[in-house]
């Protein structure tokens, strides 16, 4: 069918053929891409980071099924499942930024024209404040610039996992003018690797021995590789011995002959913007001229990092003020800059530490229902039965008297989470709390099941009654009973399922993200907002006083009730002794 469509209908359709294919060059007479074979996802190796073992598994299958068993079959249009970022299925549960960026870059520097992106938008948005989107844009731009050389993409090095150890491997391409080279070490330890550029780039013997190639890093943020000098010509037959750190990926662009230098750099904010609010991000695009400059990677800086940071063209606003964002070419000779103004964060009523419509990450934990019991007898129940990081249930109302004891019970799916309850007692649309403190008196924190006071150390903590909790006792959603002493009226109450966090907006990791281990998205936390109606308590004493002003109470000295006051003698009138 593909052959018929290509020959009779349209020749410019890209065909990706998966089921029923195998490692054979003859497929490419008809189709454009084929499947790498075997399972969609798996693990190989013994790396401490499970995502590294997934990358090793994927690339080991390419080495086994194509490089070794079918060396004539090209690897530049393989469907390999390039990048997988999701909380579902049997895939990597490691959501740390650095391994994710390495996987993303591998998907492009391998040279395949068929790059698949199985990425969860919510995770992309929240990991390192959306930095992965900037990384993805950088990878796509790199691939487009290298479109004329990547058809030569071929394997470099050994088997990613030979059954006992991880070996250095990678990909390279060369077209007589340009080159690309990428090397990966998927081991827990650093690895040494020796090679010549002639070997790695598969340069024919007919190319003279004195030929040189200059290498420069492919991406803005990449450490120097020990044993390889960037920016200087390297003879293609010189032996290079490099030392790759554990769990590392290095990518380089190369140019044969004299590199084309960057002449001009112009920075411009996305949509022409140069203003960003605290907590938000701004994309800064760099126009590099001439377009055929050999090295497009830049070094980004912020003149005042306390106001805003910059990484790969993504500005993260921290505090109000003005900072200068700069980008410098690899040779350090050309710089572009622009001023960025950071404004105050707009006030958001009952804010959370993420977008309220975020889908989050389902880790098998969910609030099924919440019960609200007043004075041990009046139980009210709210059904939740859904997983989202934020759930607005303010159309539902819990009630209680102005002076009462309340017990909250969380009915959840899953385990190893903690419960927290907040009431906006002064209706200022903010849930007040004391960060990193076990003292939550005079705040809007009403009760909690466990808190240690520290994100880094959750080995010992306490509940809101001061009871110390360690070991498996930390696995609790049981919150102590608390008192409500509020004026009659309507209030906002927040229920939170989180791990060891007093922050009503959700646990933020030490790296500033919600996807770090034990942070809100990593654990599958959830916040539910409900309306609380505090009702007045009837006062019987005031009623007695009201009646006493309308009724006469007369008694004789023996205590007998009189209908009328006597004409003379001693009697009692409304509690006072009178004599006539």
C-alpha positions as CSV (number, residue, x, y, z in Angstrom):
1,X,0.0,0.0,0.0
2,X,2.8,2.4,0.9
3,X,4.5,1.7,-2.4
4,X,1.2,2.4,-4.3
5,X,0.6,5.7,-2.5
6,X,4.1,6.8,-3.0
7,X,4.2,5.9,-6.8
8,X,0.6,6.9,-7.7
9,X,-0.7,9.5,-5.3
10,X,2.0,11.4,-3.3
11,X,5.7,11.0,-3.1
12,X,6.2,13.5,-0.2
13,X,4.4,11.5,2.5
14,X,6.6,10.3,5.4
15,X,5.8,6.6,6.2
16,X,6.8,5.1,9.6
17,X,6.3,1.3,9.4
18,X,6.4,-0.5,12.7
19,X,4.6,-3.8,13.0
20,X,6.2,-6.6,11.0
21,X,9.4,-4.9,10.1
22,X,12.9,-6.1,10.9
23,X,16.5,-4.8,10.5
24,X,16.8,-4.8,6.7
25,X,17.9,-1.9,4.4
26,X,15.4,-3.1,1.8
27,X,12.5,-1.6,3.7
28,X,13.8,1.9,2.8
29,X,13.0,1.3,-0.9
30,X,9.4,2.0,0.2
31,X,9.2,3.3,3.7
32,X,11.0,6.1,5.6
33,X,11.3,4.7,9.1
34,X,11.1,1.4,10.9
35,X,10.8,0.1,14.5
36,X,14.0,-0.7,16.4
37,X,12.4,-4.1,17.5
38,X,11.4,-5.7,20.8
39,X,9.6,-4.1,23.8
40,X,8.4,-0.5,23.8
41,X,10.1,0.0,27.2
42,X,12.6,-1.8,29.4
43,X,15.7,-1.5,31.5
44,X,19.3,-2.7,31.0
45,X,22.3,-2.1,33.2
46,X,22.8,-1.4,36.9
47,X,22.7,2.4,37.0
48,X,21.4,3.8,40.2
49,X,19.1,6.1,38.1
50,X,16.3,4.0,36.5
51,X,16.0,6.5,33.6
52,X,19.6,5.9,32.7
53,X,18.8,2.1,32.5
54,X,15.9,2.8,30.2
55,X,18.2,4.8,27.8
56,X,20.7,2.0,27.9
57,X,18.0,-0.6,27.1
58,X,16.7,1.3,24.1
59,X,20.2,1.9,22.7
60,X,21.4,-1.6,23.4
61,X,18.6,-3.0,21.2
62,X,19.7,-0.7,18.3
63,X,23.3,-2.0,18.8
64,X,22.1,-5.6,19.0
65,X,19.5,-5.7,16.2
66,X,21.0,-3.2,13.7
67,X,24.7,-2.3,14.4
68,X,25.7,-5.9,15.1
69,X,23.2,-8.1,13.3
70,X,22.5,-5.9,10.3
71,X,25.4,-3.5,9.8
72,X,24.3,-2.5,6.3
73,X,21.0,-1.2,7.7
74,X,21.1,2.6,8.4
75,X,20.2,3.8,11.8
76,X,19.3,7.4,10.8
77,X,15.6,6.8,10.5
78,X,14.8,4.4,13.3
79,X,11.7,4.7,15.5
80,X,13.2,4.1,19.0
81,X,10.8,5.8,21.4
82,X,13.1,8.7,21.8
83,X,11.7,10.5,24.9
84,X,9.2,9.2,27.4
85,X,8.0,11.5,30.2
86,X,4.8,10.2,31.9
87,X,3.6,9.0,35.2
88,X,1.6,6.1,33.6
89,X,2.7,2.6,32.7
90,X,5.9,0.7,33.5
91,X,8.3,3.5,32.6
92,X,10.9,5.4,34.5
93,X,9.6,7.0,37.7
94,X,12.6,9.2,38.0
95,X,11.5,12.8,37.2
96,X,14.8,14.5,38.1
97,X,15.7,17.2,35.6
98,X,19.3,16.2,34.6
99,X,18.5,12.6,33.5
100,X,15.5,13.9,31.6
101,X,17.6,16.4,29.7
102,X,20.1,13.7,28.8
103,X,17.3,11.4,27.5
104,X,15.9,14.3,25.5
105,X,19.2,15.2,23.9
106,X,19.9,11.5,23.1
107,X,16.7,11.4,21.2
108,X,18.1,14.0,18.8
109,X,21.8,13.5,18.7
110,X,21.4,9.9,17.7
111,X,20.6,11.3,14.3
112,X,17.3,9.7,13.7
113,X,14.9,11.6,11.5
114,X,12.0,9.9,13.4
115,X,12.0,11.5,16.9
116,X,9.1,10.5,19.1
117,X,8.1,12.6,22.0
118,X,5.9,10.9,24.6
119,X,5.8,13.8,27.0
120,X,3.2,14.7,29.6
121,X,2.5,18.4,29.3
122,X,1.9,18.9,33.0
123,X,5.2,17.4,33.9
124,X,7.0,19.4,31.2
125,X,5.4,22.6,32.6
126,X,6.4,22.0,36.2
127,X,9.8,20.2,36.1
128,X,12.4,23.0,36.6
129,X,9.6,25.6,35.9
130,X,9.2,24.5,32.3
131,X,12.9,24.3,31.5
132,X,12.4,21.2,29.4
133,X,10.4,23.1,26.9
134,X,13.4,25.4,26.3
135,X,15.6,22.3,26.1
136,X,13.3,20.7,23.5
137,X,13.4,23.9,21.4
138,X,17.2,23.9,21.6
139,X,17.3,20.3,20.4
140,X,14.9,20.9,17.5
141,X,16.9,23.9,16.4
142,X,20.1,21.9,16.6
143,X,18.6,19.1,14.4
144,X,17.4,21.6,11.8
145,X,20.9,23.1,11.6
146,X,22.5,19.7,11.2
147,X,20.0,18.4,8.6
148,X,22.6,18.3,5.9
149,X,25.0,16.0,7.9
150,X,22.7,13.8,9.9
151,X,21.8,11.4,7.0
152,X,25.3,10.0,7.7
153,X,24.5,9.2,11.3
154,X,26.2,6.0,12.4
155,X,27.2,4.2,15.6
156,X,30.3,5.0,17.6
157,X,31.8,2.9,20.4
158,X,30.6,-0.4,22.0
159,X,27.6,-2.1,23.4
160,X,25.7,0.1,25.8
161,X,25.3,-3.0,28.1
162,X,27.2,-6.2,27.3
163,X,25.6,-8.1,30.1
164,X,28.2,-7.3,32.8
165,X,29.0,-3.6,32.3
166,X,28.1,-0.4,30.6
167,X,30.4,0.8,27.8
168,X,31.0,4.2,26.2
169,X,29.1,4.6,22.9
170,X,27.5,7.2,20.8
171,X,26.7,8.5,17.4
172,X,28.6,10.5,14.7
173,X,28.1,12.0,11.3
174,X,30.4,13.6,8.7
175,X,29.8,15.0,5.2
176,X,33.2,16.4,4.2
177,X,32.4,19.9,5.6
178,X,30.5,19.4,8.9
179,X,30.4,16.8,11.6
180,X,28.5,15.8,14.7
181,X,29.8,13.6,17.6
182,X,28.0,12.4,20.7
183,X,29.3,10.2,23.5
184,X,27.4,8.6,26.4
185,X,28.5,6.8,29.5
186,X,25.6,5.0,31.2
187,X,27.6,3.6,34.0
188,X,27.7,4.5,37.7
189,X,31.4,5.2,37.4
190,X,33.5,7.4,35.1
191,X,34.7,5.7,31.9
192,X,37.8,6.4,29.8
193,X,37.5,6.2,26.0
194,X,40.1,6.5,23.3
195,X,39.5,7.2,19.6
196,X,40.5,9.2,16.6
197,X,38.2,11.5,14.7
198,X,38.8,9.5,11.5
199,X,37.5,6.4,13.3
200,X,34.6,8.1,15.0
201,X,33.4,10.0,12.0
202,X,34.1,7.1,9.6
203,X,36.3,9.4,7.4
204,X,37.7,7.5,4.4
205,X,41.4,6.8,4.0
206,X,41.5,9.0,1.0
207,X,41.1,12.1,3.2
208,X,44.7,13.4,3.9
209,X,46.2,12.8,7.3
210,X,46.8,16.4,8.0
211,X,43.0,17.2,7.8
212,X,41.7,19.0,10.9
213,X,38.3,19.3,12.5
214,X,37.3,21.9,15.1
215,X,34.8,20.8,17.7
216,X,32.4,23.0,19.8
217,X,29.7,22.0,22.2
218,X,26.2,21.4,20.7
219,X,24.2,22.8,23.5
220,X,24.4,25.9,25.7
221,X,24.8,24.1,29.0
222,X,27.4,21.4,28.8
223,X,30.5,20.9,30.9
224,X,33.9,20.6,29.3
225,X,34.9,17.0,28.5
226,X,38.2,16.0,30.0
227,X,40.6,15.2,27.2
228,X,39.0,17.1,24.4
229,X,39.8,20.7,23.6
230,X,37.0,22.8,22.0
231,X,37.6,25.6,19.6
232,X,41.0,24.4,18.3
233,X,41.7,22.3,15.2
234,X,42.2,18.6,15.9
235,X,44.0,16.4,13.4
236,X,41.7,13.6,12.4
237,X,44.4,10.9,13.1
238,X,45.4,12.2,16.6
239,X,44.4,9.8,19.4
240,X,42.0,11.5,21.8
241,X,41.6,10.0,25.3
242,X,38.6,11.4,27.1
243,X,37.2,10.7,30.6
244,X,33.4,10.7,30.7
245,X,31.8,11.2,34.2
246,X,29.2,8.7,35.4
247,X,25.8,9.0,33.8
248,X,26.9,11.6,31.2
249,X,26.2,12.7,27.6
250,X,28.4,15.0,25.6
251,X,27.5,16.3,22.1
252,X,29.7,18.3,19.7
253,X,29.4,20.1,16.4
254,X,32.4,19.9,14.1
255,X,33.6,21.9,11.1
256,X,36.3,20.8,8.7
257,X,38.6,23.7,7.9
258,X,38.2,27.2,9.2
259,X,35.0,27.7,11.3
260,X,32.5,30.4,10.3
261,X,32.5,32.9,13.2
262,X,29.5,34.5,14.8
263,X,29.3,38.1,13.8
264,X,26.1,39.3,15.5
265,X,23.8,38.3,18.3
266,X,20.4,39.8,18.9
267,X,18.2,39.0,21.9
268,X,14.5,39.4,21.8
269,X,11.8,38.3,24.3
270,X,9.0,36.1,23.1
271,X,6.2,38.2,21.5
272,X,8.5,41.2,22.0
273,X,8.0,41.1,25.8
274,X,10.7,42.2,28.3
275,X,8.6,42.2,31.4
276,X,7.7,39.2,33.6
277,X,6.1,38.7,37.0
278,X,7.7,37.0,39.9
279,X,7.3,33.3,39.7
280,X,6.8,33.3,36.0
281,X,9.1,32.6,33.0
282,X,10.0,34.5,29.9
283,X,11.5,33.0,26.7
284,X,14.4,35.0,25.2
285,X,15.3,34.1,21.7
286,X,18.8,34.6,20.3
287,X,19.3,35.4,16.6
288,X,22.7,34.2,15.6
289,X,24.2,35.7,12.4
290,X,25.4,34.6,10.0
291,X,23.0,31.7,9.8
292,X,25.8,29.4,8.7
293,X,27.9,30.2,11.7
294,X,29.7,27.0,12.7
295,X,28.8,27.0,16.4
296,X,25.4,28.3,17.7
297,X,25.7,27.3,21.3
298,X,25.8,30.3,23.6
299,X,26.7,31.1,27.2
300,X,23.8,32.9,29.0
301,X,24.2,35.1,32.1
302,X,22.0,37.4,34.2
303,X,23.6,40.5,35.7
304,X,21.5,40.1,38.8
305,X,20.7,36.4,39.5
306,X,18.8,37.3,42.6
307,X,16.3,39.1,40.4
308,X,16.1,36.6,37.6
309,X,18.1,33.6,36.4
310,X,18.6,32.5,32.8
311,X,19.1,28.9,31.5
312,X,19.2,28.1,27.8
313,X,17.2,31.2,27.0
314,X,14.5,30.7,29.7
315,X,14.3,33.5,32.2
316,X,12.9,32.6,35.7
317,X,11.7,35.7,37.6
318,X,12.6,35.7,41.3
319,X,12.2,39.2,42.8
320,X,11.1,42.6,41.5
321,X,13.8,44.6,39.8
322,X,15.7,45.0,36.5
323,X,18.4,42.7,35.3
324,X,20.4,42.5,32.1
325,X,20.3,39.1,30.2
326,X,23.3,38.4,28.1
327,X,24.4,35.7,25.6
328,X,28.0,35.3,24.4
329,X,29.3,33.3,21.5
330,X,31.5,30.3,22.2
331,X,34.7,32.2,21.3
332,X,33.7,35.0,23.6
333,X,34.0,37.6,21.0
334,X,30.3,38.5,20.3
335,X,27.7,39.4,22.9
336,X,24.0,40.3,22.7
337,X,22.0,41.6,25.7
338,X,18.6,43.0,26.7
339,X,17.1,44.3,29.9
340,X,14.3,42.3,31.6
341,X,12.0,43.9,34.2
342,X,10.6,41.7,36.9
343,X,7.3,42.9,38.5
344,X,5.5,42.0,41.7
345,X,3.6,38.7,41.6
346,X,-0.1,39.5,41.0
347,X,-2.2,38.6,44.1
348,X,-4.0,35.3,43.6
349,X,-6.8,34.4,46.1
350,X,-6.1,31.1,47.8
351,X,-3.0,30.4,45.7
352,X,-1.3,27.1,45.2
353,X,2.3,26.4,44.1
354,X,1.2,25.4,40.6
355,X,-1.4,26.2,38.0
356,X,-4.8,25.2,39.4
357,X,-5.8,23.5,36.2
358,X,-2.6,21.3,36.1
359,X,-3.3,17.6,35.6
360,X,-0.4,16.5,37.7
361,X,0.9,13.0,38.1
362,X,-1.3,10.1,39.3
363,X,0.8,7.9,41.6
364,X,-2.0,5.7,42.7
365,X,-3.0,8.1,45.5
366,X,-6.3,9.9,45.7
367,X,-8.7,11.4,48.2
368,X,-11.9,9.4,48.1
369,X,-13.8,11.4,50.7
370,X,-13.5,13.8,53.6
371,X,-15.6,13.6,56.8
372,X,-16.2,16.5,59.1
373,X,-17.5,15.6,62.5
374,X,-18.6,18.3,65.0
375,X,-18.6,17.6,68.7
376,X,-18.3,13.9,68.2
377,X,-21.8,13.5,66.8
378,X,-22.6,15.6,63.7
379,X,-20.8,13.9,60.8
380,X,-20.8,15.5,57.4
381,X,-19.1,13.8,54.4
382,X,-17.8,15.2,51.1
383,X,-17.2,12.7,48.2
384,X,-14.2,13.6,46.1
385,X,-13.4,10.4,44.2
386,X,-11.1,12.1,41.7
387,X,-7.4,12.8,41.3
388,X,-6.2,16.3,40.4
389,X,-3.6,18.4,42.2
390,X,-6.2,21.0,42.9
391,X,-10.0,20.4,43.3
392,X,-12.4,23.3,43.8
393,X,-15.3,22.0,45.9
394,X,-16.3,25.4,47.3
395,X,-19.9,24.8,46.1
396,X,-20.0,22.2,48.9
397,X,-20.5,23.4,52.5
398,X,-19.5,22.1,55.9
399,X,-21.1,23.6,58.9
400,X,-20.3,23.9,62.6
401,X,-21.3,26.1,65.6
402,X,-19.2,29.1,66.5
403,X,-17.5,27.3,69.4
404,X,-17.0,23.6,68.7
405,X,-14.7,20.7,68.4
406,X,-14.1,19.3,64.9
407,X,-12.5,16.0,63.8
408,X,-11.5,15.6,60.1
409,X,-11.0,12.2,58.6
410,X,-9.4,11.6,55.2
411,X,-10.5,8.5,53.3
412,X,-7.8,8.0,50.7
413,X,-6.5,5.5,48.1
414,X,-2.8,4.7,48.6
415,X,-0.5,5.2,51.6
416,X,2.5,7.1,52.9
417,X,0.9,10.5,52.8
418,X,-0.1,13.1,55.4
419,X,-3.2,15.2,56.0
420,X,-3.4,19.0,56.6
421,X,-6.4,21.3,57.3
422,X,-6.4,25.1,57.0
423,X,-9.1,27.7,57.6
424,X,-8.8,31.3,56.4
425,X,-9.8,32.7,59.8
426,X,-9.7,36.4,58.9
427,X,-11.0,36.0,55.3
428,X,-8.0,37.7,53.7
429,X,-8.0,35.0,50.9
430,X,-4.6,33.7,52.2
431,X,-3.9,30.6,54.3
432,X,-1.3,31.9,56.8
433,X,1.4,29.5,58.0
434,X,4.9,29.6,59.4
435,X,7.4,28.0,56.9
436,X,9.8,25.4,58.3
437,X,8.4,25.7,61.8
438,X,6.7,23.3,64.2
439,X,5.0,26.3,65.8
440,X,1.8,27.0,63.9
441,X,0.0,28.9,66.6
442,X,-1.7,32.1,65.4
443,X,-1.8,30.8,61.9
444,X,-4.5,29.3,59.7
445,X,-3.1,25.8,60.2
446,X,-5.8,24.0,62.2
447,X,-4.5,20.4,62.3
448,X,-2.0,18.1,60.6
449,X,-1.0,14.5,60.9
450,X,2.8,14.7,60.4
451,X,5.4,17.4,59.9
452,X,9.1,17.4,60.6
453,X,9.8,21.1,60.0
454,X,12.3,20.2,57.2
455,X,12.0,19.0,53.6
456,X,15.5,17.4,53.7
457,X,14.9,15.4,56.9
458,X,11.6,13.5,57.5
459,X,12.8,10.8,59.8
460,X,11.3,12.4,62.9
461,X,8.3,14.7,63.2
462,X,5.1,15.3,65.0
463,X,1.4,15.9,64.6
464,X,-0.4,19.1,65.5
465,X,-0.9,17.8,69.1
466,X,2.8,17.6,69.6
467,X,2.9,13.8,69.5
468,X,6.3,12.6,68.1
469,X,6.1,10.3,65.1
470,X,8.9,8.1,63.6
471,X,9.2,5.1,61.4
472,X,6.0,3.6,60.0
473,X,3.9,5.9,62.3
474,X,4.7,8.7,59.9
475,X,2.5,6.9,57.4
476,X,-0.7,8.6,58.7
477,X,-3.5,10.8,57.5
478,X,-5.1,10.9,61.0
479,X,-5.3,14.5,62.1
480,X,-5.9,15.4,65.8
481,X,-9.3,17.0,66.8
482,X,-9.2,20.8,66.9
483,X,-11.3,23.7,68.2
484,X,-13.1,26.3,66.1
485,X,-13.6,29.6,67.8
486,X,-14.8,31.9,65.0
487,X,-17.5,34.5,64.5
488,X,-20.5,33.3,62.6
489,X,-20.0,33.6,58.9
490,X,-18.6,32.0,55.8
491,X,-15.0,30.8,55.5
492,X,-12.7,29.0,53.1
493,X,-11.3,25.6,54.4
494,X,-8.5,23.7,52.7
495,X,-7.8,20.0,52.9
496,X,-4.4,18.8,51.7
497,X,-2.9,15.4,51.1
498,X,0.8,15.9,50.9
499,X,4.0,14.5,52.4
500,X,5.7,16.3,55.3
501,X,4.7,19.8,54.2
502,X,3.0,22.6,56.1
503,X,2.8,24.8,53.0
504,X,-0.9,25.1,52.0
505,X,0.1,25.5,48.4
506,X,1.8,22.0,48.2
507,X,5.3,20.8,48.9
508,X,8.0,22.5,46.9
509,X,11.3,20.6,46.6
510,X,14.7,22.0,47.6
511,X,15.4,22.5,43.9
512,X,12.4,24.8,43.6
513,X,10.3,22.2,41.7
514,X,7.2,20.1,42.5
515,X,8.7,17.0,40.8
516,X,11.7,16.4,43.0
517,X,11.5,13.3,45.2
518,X,8.9,13.8,47.9
519,X,7.6,17.1,46.4
520,X,3.9,17.6,45.6
521,X,3.7,16.3,42.0
522,X,6.2,13.5,42.8
523,X,4.0,12.0,45.5
524,X,0.7,12.7,43.8
525,X,-0.5,15.2,46.3
526,X,-4.0,16.8,46.2
527,X,-5.7,19.9,47.5
528,X,-9.4,20.3,48.0
529,X,-11.0,23.7,48.9
530,X,-14.5,23.7,50.6
531,X,-16.8,26.4,52.0
532,X,-17.3,26.5,55.8
533,X,-20.4,28.0,57.3
534,X,-20.0,28.9,61.0
535,X,-23.4,29.3,62.7
536,X,-24.3,31.2,65.8
537,X,-25.1,29.3,69.1
538,X,-28.5,30.1,70.6
539,X,-28.1,31.8,74.1
540,X,-30.7,30.7,76.6
541,X,-29.7,33.3,79.2
542,X,-30.5,36.2,77.0
543,X,-34.0,34.8,76.5
544,X,-34.6,34.6,80.3
545,X,-33.6,38.3,80.7
546,X,-36.0,39.3,77.9
547,X,-38.9,37.5,79.6
548,X,-38.0,39.0,83.1
549,X,-38.7,42.5,81.8
550,X,-42.3,41.5,80.9
551,X,-43.3,39.3,83.9
552,X,-43.7,40.1,87.6
553,X,-42.4,37.5,90.1
554,X,-43.9,37.9,93.6
555,X,-43.3,35.7,96.6
556,X,-44.0,35.8,100.4
557,X,-41.2,35.2,102.9
558,X,-41.9,31.4,102.9
559,X,-41.4,31.2,99.1
560,X,-45.1,30.9,98.1
561,X,-46.0,32.5,94.7
562,X,-48.2,35.6,95.1
563,X,-50.6,36.9,92.4
564,X,-50.5,40.5,93.6
565,X,-48.3,42.6,95.9
566,X,-49.7,42.7,99.5
567,X,-51.0,46.0,100.9
568,X,-48.5,45.8,103.8
569,X,-45.9,43.6,105.2
570,X,-42.7,41.9,103.8
571,X,-42.5,40.2,100.3
572,X,-40.1,39.5,97.5
573,X,-40.4,41.2,94.1
574,X,-38.2,39.9,91.2
575,X,-35.6,38.8,93.6
576,X,-35.6,41.9,95.8
577,X,-37.0,42.0,99.4
578,X,-39.5,44.8,99.9
579,X,-41.3,46.1,103.1
580,X,-44.6,48.1,103.1
